[in-house]
Amino acid sequence: MATSHTATGITSYRPDLAGNTHAVSSGHHLATAAGFRVLEQGGNAIDAGVATGIAINVVVADNTSFGGVAPIVIYDAGMDRVVTISGLGRWPEKATLEHFLEDRGGEIPAGMERVIVPAAPDAWLTALAEHGTMTLEQVITPALELARDGFPVSRAVARRIAAAYETFRGWQSTVDVFAPNGRPLAAGERLIRTDLARTFERLIEAERSATARGREGAIQAARDLFYTGSIGEEIVAAVQEGGGFLTMADMASFHVGREAPETGSFTGPGGEFQVYTCGAWSQGPSFAEAIQILDGHDLFSMGHNSAEYIHVVTEAIKLSFADRDAFYGDPLMVDVPIKGLLDPSYAAERRSQIDLEVASASMPAAGDPWRFEGRSAPADHRYQPPEPLAAATEGDTSYACVVDRWGNMFSATPSDTIAMAPVIRGLGFAPSGRGTQSWLDPRHPSVLAPGKRPRLTPNALLAFKNSRPWMPFGTPGGDAQVQTTLQFFLNQAVFEMTPQQAAEAPRFQSKSFPDSFWPHAYYPGRLDLEGRIDDSTAAELARRGHLVNRLDDFARATGDVCGITFDPVAGTVTPASDLRADAYAMAR
């Protein structure tokens, strides 16, 4: 039975969970159980987060890969510091723009040609070595057991495997895992990942062989096996056989970035908030920009999901995404004016450009953040706004967060789908096909280049409230991620919903920007509304110029958000999980 919370008028269909010790929330109940098991064994949030994330690589098999990406944000209570781990690979040095323009006719086809350096293993191992307390064997064992013994495929995963079948049916190594009987696995059927289990066993064996080097040294030995040893050689051989560009030199020179986060501030009835995001190699900072644009509006008085509220939030998203498209790229290779973009004065300027009655018909023009850094745009900044494009888009990703008894927080967004690149026979995972989030326009800041990171949609988030660690949160959903997490955050920071109410509340989603996945579909003015948003609100939004498109009542296209709030006064942790897909939470 639904539990009605009359203070907000929002009904939640799952109970409000709470505990006074620790909590896990993730995109699959078996992954959540894996992380919770590690917490109960004495591990900290990072140990449990890595266990959860690797388990997600097993059970959310259609939307994530152990060889994929995994951006991470961590609050380390002992250090009293927020850090990020990029978890994103680079294009091989032999990959060129000319190849895709001339030899592939201006396309980035699915398969090994779009493969970049696999980053998730390095992200998991770096987080564990630098912020965890356990061995790799301890945290990977739940995932190993799931891969070795198998697990029933959920309805949601089965639907997505079936949807991807036309793309991967030509890749026999992928078919053998996900369509072993000549058809995609159906809900309730057991998925066994023997090759992936053996890969985990090899990593454990490498760690065991190096115990004399101490915990961190032994974890490094497992990493070496993957990036400079036999596993790396098998990855490279498979990628090259499939026409890709990856070499052992690319693998050996790679390491995830350990970086300070980007931040955005917001004041609401619930308090003063600061949100930490990944860098501009992802779309994460667009969340920070959006909340600062919205910070000057009285959102509470507008009313939750009123036409006025949806209009203003949508227009703020359009502005931040216009800047995302114009400026974001790998900061190691692109001059990104991130200080200007996240300057509160710049946010105020962008806020003034919102027409409170009329929707922008397309993605707005980018702003001029350079002035807020005391400089002019570089001479080589040649960005041009995109043309509308009706095209299919890809979907992917899962999410995991943990809070432990010591106050550590872990937030990670693992990703990469079975439709991006083939599974590697003998290893049981697909290498990262994240090259799909590059552009082939030389004027675009995220244009493909050797050694460059694509602009990533997965982005993990972590928020402080009144100067104290408050909530790790995130979602899958491609370009929906920032929009979904923004609404989840505002539902709590402005309307003071419980985390579970905030996760289940009706959502809206703009499509008025170029999609991050190749070929970058773009639907100017389109605004998707879940069915629970009433018809009168939809009509008013249409009157203001939004091209309203209706979705289901609980549409998976709007994400699958998870989060955990921490109350320092009560000493309680309160996790939330979305019911739009397979997310589940546990607390004690």
N, C-alpha and C positions, 0 to 999 in steps of 0.2 A: 504494500500500500504506500502511496506517495505521502511524504511528510510535508505539510504546508507550513511555510514560514511567513506569517501574516505581516511581519514588519516590512517586508519588501514586496510581498505579493508573488514571489517566485516559488514555484513548487520544485522540490528535488525528489528524484525517484530512488536515490540511494541514500543511506543514512550518513549523518555527519560522524565520521570516525575521529577518535582522539586517543592519545596516549600520553604518558609522561616519561617515556624512555627514548623511543626512536620510531621512525616511520619510513616506508618506501612507497613510492607510487611510480608506475611505469605503464608502458603500452601493452603489457600482456601479464596475465595473472601468474604464469609460471616464472617469468622473469622477476616479478615482484617477490615471489616466494624464494627465489634464489638469493636475492639481496637480503631479504629478511633472515634467511638461514645464516648468512655470514654475520649479520648484526648479532644474532643470538649466540653465535660462537665467539663473540668478543671483538669482532672487527669494527673499524670505524666507518664513517659515511663514505669515505673514498674506497676502502676495501669493498664495501657492499655495493657502491655505485658501479665499480668496475665489474663485479660479479653480475649485477643486473644487466649492464650494457652488453656484456659478452653473451649472456643468456638470451637477450633480445636478438642478437645476431643469429641465434639458433632458431628461436620460435617465431619471431616476426621475419620469417625467412624470405618472404616476398619483397619486403620493403627495406631491409637492411642487410649488410654483408660484413663479415669479419674482415674482409679485405677492402671495406669501403671507407667512409668518413665518420668522424665522431668528435665534433667540437664540444668542449667541456668548460664549465665555469665552476670553480671551487671556492668556498669560504673555508680557510684553514684557521680553526679557532686558536691553535697554539701560536700561529704567526700573527693572528688578528689581521688577516689580509685576504683580499679577493684576487684570485689569479685565473687566467684563462689558458687553455691548451688548445691550439688551433685545430688539430685533428683533420687537416685537409692537405691532400697531396698536391704535387706540382706536375705540370705537363712535362713529359720527357724532353730532353734536350734535342732530340731528333724530330720532334713534332713541329710542323711549320704551318703558318697560315696559308701559304701558297699551296700546300698539299690539298687542303680542304676546299680551297677556292678553285683550283685548276683540275686536280685529279678526281675530286668528289663533287664537282659542279655546284659548289657553294652550300654543301650539306655537311652535317656532323652525324654520320650514320651510327646506329646502334652497333655495338660490337667492340672488338679489341682496339680499333683505331682511336676510340675516344678515351681509352684507359689512361689514367694518371697514376702516380705512385700511390699505392695503398697506404692510408694513414691511420686507420682505426687501431691496428695493433700497437703502433707506437704511442698513440694517445692513451690507450688503456694502460700500457706498461709504464709510461712516463708518470701518469697520475698515481699508479700504485707505488712505484719506486720512490717518488718524491713526497707523497702525501699520505700514503697508506701505511699499514703496519704488518700485513700478512704476506705470505708468499704467493706467487702466481698459482701454484698448485692448489692452494686453499681457495682462492677466489674463482678459479676456472673450473673446478670440479663440478659444480651444479650444471654448468653449460655442457661439460663433457658428458655427464650422465644423460642429459636431455638429447644430445646428438647421437650418442651410442644406443640408447634404449628406445628412442623415438617418443612421440607425443601425438595426441589427436589434433588434427588441423581444425582450427576454429572456422566458423562460417565466414567471418570477415576475411581471414587469410585465404580461404578457399575461393571466395569471390575474386580476390585480387590475383591469385594464381591463374584462374580461368581467364581473367581480363588480359593478362600478360601473355597468354599461351601463343597467340598468333605471332608475337614478336620473338619468343624464344624457341618455338617448335623446330626451328632449323639448327638449334644448338643441341646436339645430342647429349652432351655432358649435363646440360641443364634439364633436358627432358628426363634423363635417367633418375634425377632426384625428385623433380616436381610433377612429372607425368609418367611414372614408371610403367603404367599399364596401357600406354597409348592414349591417355586422356589426363587432364589435370586432376590432381588429388581433390577429392571431395571432402566436405565437412565431416569430421568424425573419423576419417581414415588416418592411419598412423604415418607420420613423416619421420623416417630414420635417415640420419646424415652420417653414415659410417666414415666417409673420407674426412669430413670435418672433425669428427671425434678423434681420428688418427692424427690430424694436425695438432689438436690440443695435446694429445699424448706426447707428440714429438717436442712440443714446447716445454712440457713438464719434464721430460727427460733431459733436455738441455739445461733447465734450471737445476735439477738434481745433481747433474754432473759438475756444477760450479758452486756448490754450497760453501766450499772453502773460501770463496770470495765475499761471503756475507750476503744478506738478503738482497740488497740493491745490486750487487755484482752478479748474483745468480739470475735476477730478473734481466739484467743486461745480457747475459748469455742467451736467454730465450729470445731477446730482441735481435741479437746478432744472427741467430739461426734464421730468422725471418728476413732480415734486410741484407745480410752479407753471406749467409750460408745456403744450405741446400734448398730450404723452402723458397728463398728469394730466387734461386736459379730456376726452380720449377715454375714460378710465377712468370719470370721473364721469358722462358722458353715458350710457354703457352700463349702469352701476349704476342710475341713475335710471330709464332706460327699462325695466329689469327690476323696478322697484318698490322699489329700495333707497333709502337715505337719504343717501348720501355726497355732499358738496359740495366745491367748490374751496376753500372756507374750511377745511374739515376737512383737506384735503391740505396746504394752505399752512402751517397752524399746527402740523403734525406734525413731530416729530423723535424718533428712537430715544433711549432713555436710555443714558447712559454712567455706570455705577454700580459701586461697590465690591461685591465678591461677598459672599455669605453663606458661612459656613464651619462644618465639623464635624470633630472630631478622633477618631482611633481608634488604639489600640495593638495590634499583632499580632506574631506571631513574626518577621515580616518587617521590623519596624521601627515607627517613629512616623509616622503619616500625618495629613495635613490635606487635606480635600477642599473645593474651592471650587465653589459653585453659583450659578445665577442667583437673583434675588430672589423674593419671595412673590407676584409677579404670575405666577409659574410654580409647578410642583410641586417645583422643585429643592430648596428647603430641607428637604423631607421626607426626602430622602436623608441630609442632614447630621444630622437628628434621629435617623433610624434607626440610623446607625452609632454615635452616641453612646449610644443605648439598649443596643445590642449590646456596647459597649465593656466592660461589666462582666461579660460571660459568657466562660467558657473554651470558645470555639467549637472550637478545635483538638482538645481532648480528646473532644468529642462525636463527631468524625469527619465527614468531608465527606458531605453529603446523607444522613446518618443520620436516623431519625425524630426524635430529640431535636433535632438541628440544624435540620431543616426546620421543626419546630414553633416553636422559639424565634425564628428569623428571621421566620417568618410572623407571629407574635404582635407582634414589634417593628414590622413593616410596618403591621399593623392599627392600632397605637397612633399611629404617625406620620401615617397617612392619616386617622385620626379627627381629629387636630389640623389637618391640611390642610383637611378639609371644614369644620371649625368656624371657622377663623381666616383662611385665605388669601384674598386679594383684592388688587386694585390698591392698593399702598401709598400712592399719591398720593390715594386717595379712601377708603381703609379703614384703620382703626387696627389694624394687625397687630402682635401682641406678639412680634415676631421675636426680640428679645433674650432674652425669657423662654423661648421655644420651643427656642432653641439654647444655653441655659445648661446646663452639665454637671450641675448639681444638679437641674434639672428632668428631665433624662434619667434620673438615678438614681431619681427618684420614679416616673417612668413604668416604668422597668425593674422596680421592685418590684411592679408591678401585673400582671406576667406570671405566670400559673399554669403551672408547668413540666410539669404532667401533663394539664391540661384546656384545650382550645381555647376561646376566646371564641366564643360562638354567633353573634355578629354583630359589626359594627364597635363597638369599645369606646366608652365615653363619652369625650368630649374632656377634656383635663386643664385645669389652672388655671395657665397660664404667666404670668398677670398678677402673681401673688405674687412671681415671680422678677424682676420689674421694679419691685417696691416699690409696687404700686398694685392697685386692684380693677378688675374688668371694667367697661367703660363702660356707662352706663345703657341705651344704645341697642343693646347686643350682644344680639340676639334669636334666635340660632341655635337651630334645633330639629333633632334627629336625623331622618334620612330614613326613609321606609317602603320595604320591599322592592319591587322593580320588575323584572319580567322583560321585557326589551326588547332590540332589536338595538342594536349599538353601531358606531361608525365606527372606522376604523383609518387611520393615515397616517404620514408623516414619513420622513426618511432621516437620515444623519449623515456628518460629515467631520471628520478631525483630521490635523494636520501637526506635525512637529517638524523644525527646520532645524539647520544646522551651527553656528549662533550660539547655539543654546539657546532660541530662541523657540518657543512652543507655541500652537496654534490648535485650538479645539474649537467646532463649530457643529452645530445641529440644524434644518436647513431643513424646511419642512412646508407643508401645505394640499393637499387632494386635488381630483381632477377631479369629485368628487361633491358638493362643498360649494357651488360657484357656477359659472356658465357661463364658458367661455373668451370673452374679448373679441375680437370679430372685428377684424382689422387689427393687433392687438397680440400675439395668440398666447398669452396667459396668462390664467388666472382670477384675479380679485381675491380677497383673503383672506376666506374664509367662516368665519373663526375665531370668529364670534359664536356658533357651535354650542357653545362651551365656557363659555357663561354660564348662569345660573339665572334662573328667573322667580319664585322665592320671595322676597318682599321681606325676609325674615329672614336670607337667606343672604348671606355676605360677598362672594360673587361674583355677586350679582344684577345683571342688566342695568341700565345707566344711561348717559345721554348722556356722551360723552367718557371713558368708563371702559374699561380693558383687561380682556378676559376672563381667567380663570385658565387659563394655558397648560399643556398637557402637555409639549410639547417643552422640554427643558432640557439644556444642555451642561454638562459636568463637567471638572474639571482637578484632579489630585492632586499633592501634595508628599509626599516620603518622606524622613524624617530631615532636614527643613528645606530640602530641595533639590527643584526641579521634577522631577517623576517621570513623570506620565502624563496626557495628555488622553484622554477616553473618553466614549462615549455610545451611544445606540441609538434607533431608532424603536420604536413599539409602544404609543402612548397611555399608559394607566395602567400598562402593563407596564414602562415605561421605568425608573422608580426601582427596581423589583424586579429587573430584568435587570442593570442596572449595579451594583446592590448585590451581587448574586451574583458577577458578573465581578470586582468589586473584592475581595470576601472570598476568592474562589478564589486570588488572588495574595497578599493581605495576611496571610491566616491560613494557607492551605494551600500557599503558595509554588509554585503552578503557574506554568508559562510563560504568557505572554499568550495564545498560541494555545490551549493546554489550557483556560485559563480561559474563553475564548470558546465552546468547544465542549462543555464539561461539561454534564450534564443539569440542567434547570431546573424550578422550580416557580413558581406564580403564584397569589396570593390574588385572589379576586373579592369579598371581604367588605367592600365599601365602594361608595358611589355612583360610577358611571363618570363621567368628566369630560365626555364627549360627550352632547349632548342626545339622548334624554330622561333620561339619567342612570340607566341600568340598575343594579340592586343585588341581589346574590345572597348573602345572609348565610351565612357559614360555608364558602362554596365554596373549595376549594383544587385548582387544576389541577396535575397532575404529568405531566412528559414520560414517554414509555413506557420509557425506559432506567432510570428509578427503579424498583427491584425491588418485587415484589408484597408481600413481607413488610413493607417500609417503608410501603407504602401502607396495609396492614392496620393497622399500629400507629398511623398518623396518623388513620385512621378511628376506632380505639378511643379516641383522645384527643378525638374530637368533630369533627374536620375532615370536611367533606362532599367526599370525594375525587372528582375528575373526571379521567379519563385523556385525554392528548393524544398526538399522534404522537411518535416518537422525537426528531425535530428539528423542533419546532413553530415556525413563523413567528410565531404569536401571542405567543411569549415574547420577541420582539425580533430584532434583527440587529446585535449589538454590534460596535463597533470600538474599538481603543485602540492607543496607542504608548507603550512605556516607554523611559525614558532612563536609562542607567547612567553616572553621572559618573566612576566609577573606570575602567571599561573604555572609556568614550567611545563606547558603542554605542547604537543605536536599534533597538528590536524591536517591529515592528507586529503586530497581530493583526486578523483579520477573521472574521466569523461565516459559517458555511456554510448557515445556515437560509434565506438569501435570496441577494442578489447582491453582498454585500460582498467587496471585495478590497483587498489591501495591496501596497505596493512599498517597497523600501528600497535604499539604496546606502551 
